Amino acid sequence: MDAGFSPKNIQTAKDMQTVLALVSSGLGIALINESAKYIRNDIVYKPLFGTLQQAYQMSFAWKKGNNSPIVNNFLKVVKQLDPTLN
């Protein structure tokens, strides 16, 4: 690779908890979403410079017609964080 580093795939995982557990166990490094850095405090997190910082768009999904108080409260909090959401 350009930076003088060629990763060797030893372990793979689909969920973030497992990925971070592998990193914590000393089995390598991982590229993660910014928000995942708050999951564990025993790992060193460093930003990846030279990349598009807004490369991901967040989406929310729920079952149509679900009037659960949990869903309604979650949506209320999301709309407070970003009033442009409808």
C-alpha positions as CSV (number, residue, x, y, z in Angstrom):
1,M,0.0,0.0,0.0
2,D,1.0,3.6,-0.4
3,A,1.7,4.2,3.3
4,G,4.0,1.1,3.6
5,F,1.3,-1.0,5.4
6,S,-0.3,-4.1,3.9
7,P,-2.9,-5.6,6.2
8,K,-3.2,-9.3,6.6
9,N,-6.8,-10.5,7.2
10,I,-6.7,-12.9,10.2
11,Q,-10.1,-12.3,11.8
12,T,-13.3,-10.7,10.5
13,A,-16.5,-9.8,12.3
14,K,-19.8,-8.3,11.3
15,D,-20.9,-6.6,14.5
16,M,-19.0,-3.7,16.1
17,Q,-18.8,-5.2,19.6
18,T,-16.9,-8.2,18.2
19,V,-14.6,-6.0,16.0
20,L,-13.7,-4.0,19.0
21,A,-13.2,-7.1,21.2
22,L,-10.7,-8.4,18.6
23,V,-8.8,-5.1,18.6
24,S,-8.8,-5.1,22.4
25,S,-7.4,-8.6,22.4
26,G,-4.5,-7.4,20.3
27,L,-5.6,-9.1,17.1
28,G,-5.2,-6.1,14.9
29,I,-6.7,-2.8,14.0
30,A,-10.1,-1.7,12.6
31,L,-11.6,1.1,10.6
32,I,-14.7,2.1,12.5
33,N,-17.5,4.8,12.5
34,E,-16.8,7.8,14.6
35,S,-19.6,7.0,17.0
36,A,-18.2,3.5,17.8
37,K,-15.2,5.1,19.7
38,Y,-17.4,5.5,22.7
39,I,-18.2,1.8,23.1
40,R,-14.9,0.8,24.8
41,N,-12.4,2.8,26.7
42,D,-9.5,0.3,26.6
43,I,-8.7,1.0,22.9
44,V,-6.8,3.9,21.3
45,Y,-8.9,5.7,18.7
46,K,-7.3,8.0,16.1
47,P,-9.0,9.9,13.3
48,L,-8.2,8.9,9.7
49,F,-7.0,12.1,8.0
50,G,-7.3,12.7,4.3
51,T,-10.7,11.1,4.0
52,L,-14.1,12.6,3.5
53,Q,-15.4,13.1,7.1
54,Q,-19.1,13.1,6.1
55,A,-18.9,9.9,4.0
56,Y,-21.8,8.2,5.8
57,Q,-25.5,9.2,5.9
58,M,-27.5,8.0,8.9
59,S,-31.0,6.6,8.4
60,F,-33.7,5.4,10.8
61,A,-36.3,2.8,10.1
62,W,-39.3,1.5,12.0
63,K,-42.4,-0.5,11.2
64,K,-45.1,1.6,9.4
65,G,-48.0,2.3,11.8
66,N,-46.0,1.6,14.9
67,N,-47.3,4.0,17.5
68,S,-45.1,2.7,20.3
69,P,-44.2,5.3,23.0
70,I,-40.6,4.1,22.6
71,V,-40.6,4.8,18.9
72,N,-42.4,8.2,19.4
73,N,-39.9,9.3,22.1
74,F,-36.9,8.2,20.0
75,L,-38.2,10.2,17.0
76,K,-38.8,13.2,19.3
77,V,-35.2,13.2,20.5
78,V,-33.9,12.7,16.9
79,K,-36.0,15.7,15.7
80,Q,-34.6,17.8,18.6
81,L,-31.1,17.0,17.5
82,D,-32.0,17.8,13.8
83,P,-35.1,19.9,13.4
84,T,-34.9,19.6,9.6
85,L,-36.1,16.0,9.8
86,N,-39.7,15.4,9.1
